[in-house]
Amino acid sequence: MLPMLLTLAAVVAPAPAAKPATNTKCPVMGDKIDAKKSPKVVVRGQEYYICCNSCKAKLEKDPDKYLNKDGSPKNAK
């Protein structure tokens, strides 16, 4: 009974909120983003601004290609 309750609690519990986006360039294309207009994507619990939906798919598919181990975009200065 306890394992079933723990499983149910895990399913019902809300996911932790993602850390807000702070990047100023698209992690994929390197284009400057507009925080008020740019779409966002959540990868590994962190939001990132991206320049377009094509970049969203690329970042979700292969985050290691665009992000450092600490989550910072590889193209960030």
N, C-alpha and C positions, 0 to 999 in steps of 0.2 A: 504494500500500500504506500509506504513512504517513497520508494523510487518513482511511483506513478505521480505522486503529488509534487515531487521535485521536478519532474519532467514537465508537468502542467505549469508550474510556477515559472520555469524557464521560457516556455512558449508565451505566456501572458505578460511577462515582465517587459516593460518598454526598453528599447535599445538605448544605449547611452547617446547623448547628444554629441554630434560631431564638433570638433574644434572649428571655429570660424575661419574663413579664408582670409589670408593676408597677402597673397602673392600679387605682384604688379605686372607680371608677364605670364602669358600662357605657358604652362610647363611643357607642352608639346611643340608648338610652333615658335614660341618666343616672342609673339606679338604682344604689344602693350594692351592691357585690358582696361575696361571701364567698369569699376566695381558696381556702378548703378545699373548697368545694362547687360553685363556679361553673364552668361549662364554659369552655373556651379555644378560641380560633381564631388561626391564624397568617396574618398579612397582611403582605406585603412583608418577610418575614424577622423579624417581631416578633410575639410572642404577646400576646394581649389577653384579659383576662377579660371575659366577657359575661354578661348575666343570663339569657339563654334561647337556644334554637336558632333562633328567629325572627330574633333580632339577629345571629346568626352569618351567616345568609344575606344579610341587609341589608349587613353590613360587608364581606363578601366581594364582593358585587355592586357596591358603590359606595363604596370606601374614602375617596375624596376628599371625600365628603360629611361624613364623621365624623372624619377624621384630618387634622392639619396636615401640611405638607410634611416636617417633621422626624419624623413618626410619632406625635407626641403627640396624644391625643384632643382634639378641639376643645372638649369640655365640661369638660376638666381645668382646675383652678384653680391 
